[in-house]
Amino acid sequence: MEKIYITGHKNPDMDSICSAYAYSVLKNIIDREHTYVPVRPGHLSDSVKAILGALKIDPPKYMRNVYPKVSDVMLIPEEHLEADMPLTMLARSYKDSNPSAIPIYDQGKFLGLLSVDDITHWFMSELVDDSRISEEATIRDLLREYDPPLQCSDLFEDAKQSLSSSQNRGLAVFEGEEFRGFVTRRCFLHAPSYKVIMVDHNESRQSITGIETATVVEIVDHHRLDASKTNLPIFIDTEPLGSTCTIVYQMFLRHNLTPDAYTARVLLAGLISDTLILKSPTTTEVDRETAKALARICEVDIEEFGREMFSHVESLAKRDPERAILSDFKKYTEKGIALGIGQCEVTTLHDVEVYRETYLRTLEQVREKNGLNWATLMITNVINQHSILLTTGYKAEKFLPYRHIGEKVYDMPNVMSRKKQLLPEMLYALNGPST
């Protein structure tokens, strides 16, 4: 069955990971004509790893990109021949199946790929030299020197170029050291296109590498809509809710289905993480009711479940600063000004003084590397609903409405949401009278 990949954004957080998995469960139930595969386009942060491990949730497999690859077009041989077999065996194979190429082995080890061109070349040479075909000849005598093999993971366009510059009509394809199949020129007449469902994001620049070559068939998200143009109408479900996992659960209900206990646990984890134990301003009544329903299915207490989740998040003092900042980092552009806002969840702010200078230096490096005008990091205590803001130097900083508690450091009581609370204030500051 054709595979359709379900992917979250490049910096996979809990909502992105959990909604991709749970939506694959639902889609595989309601659509038996395709196979839905959840993937993640980026590496997990230490916090997400810790939470998933504690909850015994297996993350989706890592997928680097959705560019078409050799494995998508290679031919799988139905037979192979041994090099020391007589030519009559070769003739019989072509009479029976007329293959475009045949893998040749030497006592079980791949030796080369025998094409029709190889066979024709040998027979023509024999006729010119001897005017007869040697009775002692074996398949081995027909093999010529062949080009280095391709790998299954090689990109379609790169492999197409390799074959076009080769004198051979086909190339062997390996996976590591193992022969898997072969490609011919006909394999590259049309580039295949992966089918993708985007969850917890809808902007191409936030998505898996190569999304521009893929066919996006669905979008399920709870952010602002800035999706790329599609060639055909697609299914889109974007709702102003606190979590994509909430949307996925509502989809289960629309199909009169109830997620199993494991899937409910996954959905609850994503919902609790994105709504900061239902305390974020983005939380809606639908999120609260969804959390209650999921908690009943997997038999947990919401508050205890949330506290247990976040208890596994390490102090920022123990984490790699750059990885921590980029683990949940969003970029925005307003009037030509490039902004970057990261957010890290913690269970205490008492140790900020220990690491703030290191994180301020690293935040400046992140700003420079990403070509941003202004970068901030929101450090949020999910238990006490309190945040601290670290910022790089920018002229609009003085218009932020928060209490200045140190150079490039601001106190943010009751601020939990980057999207609903911090981002609007930063945009307002950019439009200040002195900017």
VEXLO-838464 format. One record per residue (C-alpha): x, y, z; residue in one letter. Coordinates in pm, 1 decimal. Example, Ala and Ser with C-alpha at 12.3 -4.5 7.8 and 13.67 -1.06 7.14 Angstrom:
        x        y        z residuo
   1230.0   -450.0    780.0       A
   1367.0   -106.0    714.0       S
This chain:
        x        y        z residuo
      0.0      0.0      0.0       M
    114.2    353.8    -71.1       E
    276.3    524.6    225.2       K
    171.6    866.0    349.1       I
    406.6   1029.2    598.6       Y
    275.7   1234.7    889.6       I
    526.7   1490.4   1011.5       T
    545.7   1768.8   1265.8       G
    783.7   2064.6   1244.4       H
   1164.7   2064.0   1234.3       K
   1212.5   2125.6   1606.7       N
    984.1   1849.4   1730.6       P
    815.1   1923.8   2062.3       D
    574.2   1698.9   2249.3       M
    263.5   1821.3   2066.9       D
    430.2   1768.8   1729.7       S
    554.4   1420.3   1817.9       I
    236.9   1302.6   1988.4       C
    -11.0   1437.2   1733.8       S
    182.6   1276.5   1445.8       A
    172.4    938.0   1616.4       Y
   -192.7    955.5   1723.3       A
   -311.7   1081.6   1386.1       Y
   -136.9    788.2   1216.8       S
   -332.2    553.5   1444.8       V
   -659.8    715.5   1344.1       L
   -581.2    730.3    972.4       K
   -471.7    366.6    960.3       N
   -809.8    271.3   1110.2       I
  -1030.7    478.5    880.1       I
   -828.9    443.6    557.8       D
   -730.6     87.1    469.0       R
   -600.5    180.4    123.7       E
   -287.4    358.2    249.8       H
    -26.7    311.6    519.0       T
     24.4    614.7    740.4       Y
    371.2    650.4    890.4       V
    449.2    906.8   1164.3       P
    796.2   1061.8   1133.0       V
    994.6   1343.1   1289.6       R
   1211.2   1574.1   1074.5       P
   1442.9   1681.5   1355.2       G
   1628.3   1543.5   1654.3       H
   1462.9   1536.5   1993.8       L
   1561.0   1785.2   2262.0       S
   1689.7   1649.4   2591.9       D
   1364.5   1749.1   2760.9       S
   1143.5   1572.0   2508.4       V
   1365.5   1263.2   2526.1       K
   1339.4   1261.1   2904.7       A
    961.2   1299.2   2905.5       I
    903.3   1035.2   2637.2       L
   1133.2    795.3   2817.9       G
    960.6    848.0   3151.8       A
    617.4    798.1   2995.5       L
    739.3    495.3   2796.8       K
    632.1    655.9   2470.2       I
    826.2    557.5   2158.8       D
    897.6    857.9   1934.0       P
    834.9    835.0   1557.6       P
   1136.7    741.8   1350.3       K
   1368.4   1018.0   1229.4       Y
   1330.7   1109.2    862.5       M
   1588.9   1345.9    719.9       R
   1393.8   1463.5    413.3       N
   1122.4   1377.2    164.2       V
   1328.9   1419.2   -149.6       Y
   1265.3   1126.7   -389.2       P
   1533.5    862.0   -355.6       K
   1676.0    567.4   -544.9       V
   1482.4    326.3   -324.3       S
   1158.6    479.9   -454.5       D
   1227.4    380.4   -815.1       V
   1463.7     82.5   -802.0       M
   1362.9   -252.8   -946.8       L
   1368.8   -563.4   -727.9       I
   1502.5   -862.0   -924.5       P
   1293.2  -1176.7   -917.0       E
   1590.8  -1402.2   -980.2       E
   1967.7  -1413.1   -993.7       H
   2222.1  -1638.2  -1161.7       L
   2557.5  -1776.5  -1053.7       E
   2861.6  -1664.1  -1250.0       A
   2978.7  -2017.2  -1337.3       D
   2648.4  -2128.7  -1485.1       M
   2648.4  -2211.8  -1859.5       P
   2502.0  -1965.0  -2105.3       L
   2204.7  -2191.8  -2157.8       T
   2083.0  -2090.6  -1810.6       M
   2107.1  -1726.8  -1914.0       L
   1918.7  -1794.3  -2236.2       A
   1646.8  -1976.9  -2043.6       R
   1607.8  -1683.0  -1804.5       S
   1560.2  -1436.8  -2088.8       Y
   1317.4  -1667.8  -2263.7       K
   1107.1  -1701.3  -1947.3       D
   1103.8  -1344.4  -1812.3       S
   1302.8  -1116.3  -2045.5       N
   1456.1   -911.6  -1758.7       P
   1620.2   -575.1  -1826.3       S
   1914.9   -684.0  -1610.8       A
   2010.1   -986.7  -1403.7       I
   2216.9   -984.5  -1082.6       P
   2510.8  -1222.9  -1105.3       I
   2649.5  -1388.2   -792.5       Y
   2966.1  -1580.4   -715.9       D
   2886.6  -1840.5   -449.7       Q
   2626.0  -1618.6   -290.1       G
   2820.4  -1290.1   -317.6       K
   2702.3  -1019.8   -556.7       F
   2944.1   -996.5   -847.6       L
   2781.8   -762.3  -1094.1       G
   2477.9   -664.7  -1293.3       L
   2440.8   -824.3  -1636.2       L
   2244.3   -615.9  -1885.0       S
   2123.8   -681.5  -2237.1       V
   2400.3   -448.6  -2357.9       D
   2661.3   -668.6  -2187.3       D
   2522.1   -979.4  -2350.8       I
   2503.4   -818.7  -2695.2       T
   2856.5   -679.9  -2664.7       H
   3000.4  -1019.9  -2575.3       W
   2820.7  -1209.6  -2848.3       F
   2916.3   -954.2  -3114.3       M
   3279.5   -968.9  -3002.4       S
   3279.4  -1348.8  -3016.0       E
   3130.7  -1350.9  -3364.0       L
   3389.1  -1102.2  -3492.0       V
   3684.1  -1284.5  -3332.9       D
   3594.9  -1648.8  -3381.3       D
   3289.4  -1657.7  -3604.3       S
   3146.9  -1900.6  -3349.1       R
   3035.7  -1901.5  -2987.8       I
   3262.3  -2081.2  -2742.3       S
   3094.7  -2386.1  -2594.9       E
   3294.5  -2351.2  -2273.1       E
   3178.6  -1995.2  -2203.7       A
   2996.0  -1918.4  -1878.8       T
   2800.4  -1620.7  -1758.2       I
   3116.0  -1491.0  -1589.4       R
   3270.5  -1431.4  -1932.8       D
   2996.2  -1185.0  -2020.7       L
   3051.6   -954.9  -1723.6       L
   3225.1   -625.4  -1790.7       R
   3364.1   -374.1  -1545.8       E
   3070.5   -191.4  -1390.9       Y
   3032.2    147.7  -1228.5       D
   3022.4    182.9   -849.0       P
   2676.6     95.6   -716.6       P
   2421.5    342.8   -589.2       L
   2279.1    341.6   -238.1       Q
   1908.0    314.6   -160.1       C
   1929.2    648.5     20.4       S
   2087.2    836.0   -272.3       D
   1872.6   1121.5   -398.5       L
   1677.6   1068.1   -719.8       F
   1833.7   1361.0   -904.1       E
   2188.1   1267.1   -802.6       D
   2137.3    906.7   -914.4       A
   1979.9   1020.5  -1240.4       K
   2290.0   1228.8  -1311.6       Q
   2519.3    936.7  -1225.2       S
   2339.6    705.7  -1465.8       L
   2321.0    963.5  -1745.9       S
   2699.3   1006.1  -1730.3       S
   2757.0    628.1  -1727.8       S
   2803.2    406.5  -2033.2       Q
   2588.8    147.0  -1862.6       N
   2211.6    138.7  -1900.1       R
   2165.8     23.5  -1542.7       G
   2332.8     44.2  -1202.5       L
   2321.8   -184.1   -901.5       A
   2165.3    -49.7   -582.7       V
   2299.2   -138.5   -239.1       F
   2186.6    -77.6    116.5       E
   2512.7    -57.5    303.3       G
   2702.3   -365.1    187.2       E
   2396.3   -560.4     71.1       E
   2267.2   -572.6   -286.1       F
   1899.9   -468.1   -297.2       R
   1808.9   -407.4   -660.8       G
   1896.3   -205.4   -966.7       F
   1788.4     95.4  -1169.4       V
   1773.4    155.3  -1542.1       T
   1726.6    474.3  -1738.1       R
   1353.1    411.8  -1755.9       R
   1337.3    438.8  -1375.4       C
   1419.5    808.9  -1402.2       F
   1164.8    917.6  -1660.4       L
    939.3   1058.8  -1389.2       H
   1037.7   1173.1  -1041.0       A
    819.4   1023.8   -767.1       P
    660.8   1248.8   -505.0       S
    618.3   1163.8   -138.0       Y
    275.8   1223.5     13.5       K
    282.3   1415.4    339.9       V
     42.5   1525.3    611.8       I
    162.5   1828.2    809.9       M
     64.0   1838.5   1178.0       V
    129.0   2112.1   1436.4       D
    254.1   2343.6   1160.4       H
    152.9   2456.6    814.4       N
    443.5   2668.3    692.1       E
    687.4   2504.8    450.6       S
    991.2   2669.3    609.5       R
    908.9   2496.8    939.0       Q
    853.9   2158.9    775.7       S
   1062.9   1860.1    679.8       I
   1340.9   1924.8    428.6       T
   1225.0   1866.0     71.8       G
    858.6   1946.0    141.6       I
    855.8   2153.1   -179.8       E
    898.7   1830.8   -381.0       T
    629.6   1643.1   -189.5       A
    252.2   1636.7   -226.7       T
     88.7   1775.7     86.7       V
   -245.9   1596.6    124.2       V
   -360.5   1727.5    465.1       E
   -283.2   1991.3    726.6       I
   -385.6   1957.4   1091.9       V
   -273.7   2250.5   1302.6       D
   -355.1   2510.3   1569.3       H
   -131.0   2796.1   1453.5       H
   -187.6   3086.9   1217.8       R
   -237.7   2978.3    856.6       L
     49.3   3054.0    619.3       D
     46.2   2740.5    407.6       A
    202.0   2716.2     61.9       S
    -10.1   2693.1   -249.8       K
   -122.7   2341.2   -343.5       T
   -205.3   2204.7   -689.1       N
   -522.1   2029.6   -570.9       L
   -776.0   2089.2   -291.9       P
   -665.5   1929.1     34.0       I
   -815.2   1858.6    375.1       F
   -725.2   2128.3    629.1       I
   -826.4   2133.2    995.1       D
   -684.5   2434.7   1174.6       T
   -852.7   2536.2   1498.3       E
   -760.9   2796.8   1764.1       P
   -702.6   2538.3   2034.0       L
   -420.1   2489.6   2279.7       G
   -285.1   2172.7   2121.6       S
   -288.7   1981.2   1794.4       T
   -348.0   1670.0   2004.4       C
   -685.7   1816.1   2102.2       T
   -780.1   1838.9   1733.5       I
   -672.4   1480.5   1671.9       V
   -883.8   1354.9   1963.8       Y
  -1184.4   1546.5   1829.9       Q
  -1130.0   1368.7   1498.1       M
  -1150.8   1033.5   1675.7       F
  -1488.0   1143.0   1811.5       L
  -1612.3   1254.6   1469.6       R
  -1550.2    902.4   1344.7       H
  -1723.4    751.1   1650.0       N
  -1393.4    605.5   1766.5       L
  -1217.1    602.2   2102.8       T
   -837.3    592.5   2114.2       P
   -683.1    297.3   2296.5       D
   -520.1    360.2   2634.2       A
   -168.3    398.1   2491.1       Y
   -277.9    643.0   2221.2       T
   -483.2    835.8   2478.3       A
   -172.8    862.9   2696.0       R
     25.8    993.4   2398.8       V
   -242.0   1251.2   2317.1       L
   -267.3   1363.9   2678.0       L
    109.7   1407.2   2698.9       A
    112.9   1632.6   2391.9       G
   -187.8   1831.7   2514.1       L
    -51.5   1880.2   2867.3       I
    288.2   1982.5   2732.3       S
    159.6   2242.5   2486.7       D
    -91.3   2393.6   2730.8       T
    151.8   2380.7   3024.3       L
    -78.8   2161.1   3233.4       I
   -382.0   2353.6   3103.6       L
   -247.3   2682.5   3249.2       K
   -143.0   2853.9   2927.3       S
   -366.9   3134.7   2795.2       P
   -398.7   2931.7   2474.3       T
   -595.6   2666.8   2666.0       T
   -964.2   2647.3   2569.5       T
  -1260.9   2469.4   2720.6       E
  -1230.9   2211.3   2444.5       V
   -874.4   2140.8   2558.2       D
   -989.6   2096.5   2919.2       R
  -1270.9   1860.7   2825.8       E
  -1040.4   1667.0   2597.0       T
   -781.6   1632.1   2874.1       A
  -1048.4   1498.7   3112.7       K
  -1166.6   1242.9   2855.7       A
   -813.8   1125.2   2776.1       L
   -725.9   1104.3   3145.8       A
  -1027.2    878.4   3203.6       R
   -921.4    648.1   2919.0       I
   -564.6    605.2   3043.3       C
   -668.4    626.1   3409.8       E
   -447.8    909.1   3533.5       V
   -494.9   1232.4   3725.5       D
   -429.1   1530.8   3498.8       I
   -237.3   1742.3   3753.3       E
    -25.8   1450.6   3875.2       E
     37.2   1339.4   3517.4       F
    154.2   1688.7   3422.7       G
    377.0   1736.5   3723.0       R
    531.7   1395.3   3666.6       E
    598.2   1487.2   3303.6       M
    772.6   1813.7   3376.4       F
    965.8   1670.4   3670.8       S
   1185.8   1497.2   3414.7       H
   1289.0   1825.5   3252.7       V
   1647.6   1907.3   3347.5       E
   1755.0   2244.8   3478.4       S
   1886.8   2468.4   3201.5       L
   2211.8   2481.6   3395.5       A
   2268.2   2115.1   3306.8       K
   2168.8   2140.2   2941.0       R
   2360.9   2244.4   2632.9       D
   2263.5   2612.8   2589.8       P
   2236.7   2617.8   2211.5       E
   2039.5   2293.9   2194.6       R
   1808.5   2416.2   2468.7       A
   1742.8   2749.3   2295.2       I
   1679.9   2587.8   1956.8       L
   1469.9   2301.2   2094.8       S
   1154.7   2511.8   2058.8       D
   1254.9   2815.4   1856.8       F
   1017.6   2997.0   1621.3       K
   1105.0   3263.7   1364.7       K
    882.3   3550.4   1260.4       Y
    912.1   3849.1   1028.1       T
    742.6   4186.0   1086.5       E
    800.7   4478.9    851.9       K
   1126.9   4330.0    736.1       G
   1251.1   4267.9   1092.3       I
   1347.3   3905.8   1158.7       A
   1257.1   3782.3   1506.1       L
   1333.8   3459.8   1688.8       G
   1159.7   3343.6   2006.0       I
   1261.3   3034.0   2198.0       G
   1079.4   2885.7   2493.9       Q
   1201.8   2641.4   2756.3       C
    986.3   2490.4   3030.4       E
   1134.0   2444.7   3377.8       V
    998.8   2366.6   3722.6       T
   1194.8   2639.6   3903.9       T
   1337.0   2982.3   3827.5       L
   1554.3   2997.3   4137.3       H
   1864.5   2891.9   3945.0       D
   1839.1   3142.3   3657.0       V
   2134.0   3341.0   3796.9       E
   2352.0   3031.1   3759.8       V
   2316.8   3008.1   3381.3       Y
   2175.8   3338.2   3253.3       R
   2506.9   3489.9   3134.2       E
   2593.0   3173.4   2943.3       T
   2249.7   3165.8   2784.4       Y
   2262.3   3535.8   2694.7       L
   2592.8   3481.5   2511.3       R
   2455.4   3177.2   2333.5       T
   2133.6   3358.2   2242.8       L
   2340.0   3626.1   2070.7       E
   2526.3   3354.7   1878.0       Q
   2194.9   3197.6   1773.8       V
   2076.0   3538.8   1654.8       R
   2385.2   3586.4   1440.1       E
   2380.5   3233.7   1296.0       K
   2016.8   3265.5   1192.3       N
   2043.6   3616.3   1050.3       G
   1795.4   3761.8   1300.2       L
   1757.1   4119.5   1414.0       N
   1618.8   4028.6   1755.6       W
   1614.9   3703.8   1951.1       A
   1458.9   3620.9   2286.4       T
   1431.5   3319.2   2513.6       L
   1128.9   3273.7   2737.2       M
   1205.4   3052.7   3039.8       I
    873.7   2936.2   3182.9       T
    804.2   2783.3   3523.0       N
    508.5   2557.8   3439.4       V
    424.3   2499.0   3804.0       I
    405.4   2860.7   3925.8       N
    296.0   3024.0   3597.1       Q
    590.9   3261.4   3584.0       H
    849.0   3337.1   3313.7       S
   1182.6   3511.6   3277.1       I
   1278.4   3667.9   2942.8       L
   1634.1   3680.3   2809.5       L
   1688.0   3903.5   2507.7       T
   1959.1   4012.7   2270.0       T
   2014.9   4384.3   2244.6       G
   1766.5   4556.7   2015.2       Y
   1631.3   4911.6   2015.4       K
   1265.8   4800.3   2049.6       A
   1346.4   4616.3   2372.9       E
   1271.1   4928.8   2581.5       K
    905.8   4915.9   2478.7       F
    846.5   4573.5   2633.2       L
    595.4   4599.1   2919.8       P
    788.3   4376.1   3158.6       Y
    992.1   4467.5   3468.5       R
   1361.1   4505.3   3393.6       H
   1555.5   4294.6   3647.3       I
   1899.7   4288.4   3485.5       G
   2079.6   4368.7   3163.9       E
   1874.6   4204.0   2886.9       K
   1664.7   4020.4   3149.9       V
   1294.3   4078.8   3224.1       Y
   1048.3   3942.7   3480.1       D
    719.5   3808.8   3336.0       M
    472.9   3699.0   3606.5       P
    166.5   3513.8   3472.9       N
    311.8   3501.8   3122.6       V
    301.9   3148.3   2983.1       M
    234.3   3173.6   2612.0       S
    481.3   3278.3   2346.9       R
    209.0   3297.8   2083.2       K
    -63.0   3483.4   2273.7       K
    138.0   3690.3   2522.2       Q
    501.0   3748.1   2424.3       L
    481.7   3768.0   2044.7       L
    210.5   4039.7   2040.9       P
    416.1   4251.9   2283.2       E
    729.6   4215.0   2071.1       M
    536.2   4312.7   1757.8       L
    389.2   4610.9   1942.0       Y
    738.1   4710.5   2057.9       A
    861.3   4703.9   1697.7       L
    596.5   4960.8   1611.3       N
    691.3   5188.5   1902.2       G
    729.6   5561.6   1827.4       P
   1108.5   5553.6   1844.6       S
   1167.4   5242.4   1633.9       T
